[in-house]
Amino acid sequence: MMQKVRRYIEIYSNVTDEILLRIEIKIGANQIKEFISIDSDDPDVLGVYSLNDNDLKKFGITNYDETSISFFITSEL
C-alpha cells in the first residue's frame, strides 16, 4: 500500500535560522522532478532540497531578499 506524502515549501530566516513559513504544495513525485533536481538515490523525492533562484521561478516565486531568507522543499509521510 502506497503512503500519502505531503510536500511543503519552507521559508527560513538566514539571520536566526528559524522557520518563518511552511506552505503545503499539492505536487506528486513525478511532477516535482520537473521543478527541481533530485538526488539519484531519492526516487520518491522524500529528502530536503534547497531551492535556488531558478527553482523558485518555476514555482512562480520572484522578488524576494535572498540575503534574508532561504527556501526548501520538504516531505513527510
Wavefront OBJ file of the C-alpha trace (Angstrom):
o trace
v 0.000 0.000 0.000
v 1.365 3.398 -1.006
v 1.664 6.021 1.728
v 0.474 9.551 1.169
v 3.321 12.032 1.006
v 2.824 15.690 1.863
v 5.243 18.195 0.391
v 5.985 21.682 1.638
v 7.902 24.786 0.704
v 9.544 26.019 3.888
v 10.952 29.516 4.247
v 13.717 30.094 6.800
v 15.363 33.218 8.166
v 19.041 33.395 7.239
v 19.587 35.603 10.303
v 18.058 33.384 13.008
v 17.741 30.010 11.164
v 14.103 29.881 12.313
v 11.303 28.677 10.084
v 9.155 31.631 9.052
v 6.534 29.905 6.935
v 5.548 26.421 5.804
v 3.256 26.046 2.784
v 1.835 22.703 1.683
v 2.101 22.145 -2.057
v -0.009 19.607 -3.920
v 2.522 18.049 -6.255
v 3.498 14.428 -6.861
v 6.979 12.919 -7.056
v 6.927 12.781 -10.856
v 5.754 16.384 -11.178
v 8.235 17.781 -8.678
v 11.091 16.362 -10.756
v 10.132 18.933 -13.403
v 10.714 21.750 -10.911
v 13.886 20.707 -9.067
v 16.934 18.464 -9.486
v 16.701 15.487 -7.161
v 19.288 13.041 -5.861
v 19.541 9.807 -7.846
v 19.097 7.756 -4.655
v 15.797 9.536 -3.803
v 13.303 8.382 -6.480
v 10.292 9.164 -4.251
v 11.593 12.695 -3.543
v 11.450 12.362 0.249
v 14.606 14.344 1.035
v 15.084 18.027 1.817
v 16.083 20.155 -1.148
v 17.298 23.730 -1.123
v 15.612 25.834 -3.800
v 17.771 28.146 -5.874
v 16.625 31.181 -7.855
v 15.831 29.125 -10.988
v 13.822 26.580 -8.960
v 11.838 29.353 -7.295
v 10.989 30.961 -10.630
v 9.463 27.635 -11.753
v 7.167 27.857 -8.709
v 6.331 31.483 -9.541
v 8.343 32.922 -6.630
v 10.274 36.078 -7.526
v 11.287 39.369 -5.924
v 12.495 38.108 -2.570
v 15.512 39.087 -0.456
v 17.866 36.111 -0.821
v 20.193 37.540 1.833
v 17.434 37.318 4.463
v 15.520 34.124 3.618
v 16.084 30.630 2.205
v 13.598 28.229 0.612
v 13.453 24.437 0.882
v 11.230 21.604 -0.343
v 10.460 19.067 2.393
v 8.290 15.959 2.545
v 6.621 13.928 5.247
v 4.711 10.664 5.270
l 1 2 3 4 5 6 7 8 9 10 11 12 13 14 15 16 17 18 19 20 21 22 23 24 25 26 27 28 29 30 31 32 33 34 35 36 37 38 39 40 41 42 43 44 45 46 47 48 49 50 51 52 53 54 55 56 57 58 59 60 61 62 63 64 65 66 67 68 69 70 71 72 73 74 75 76 77
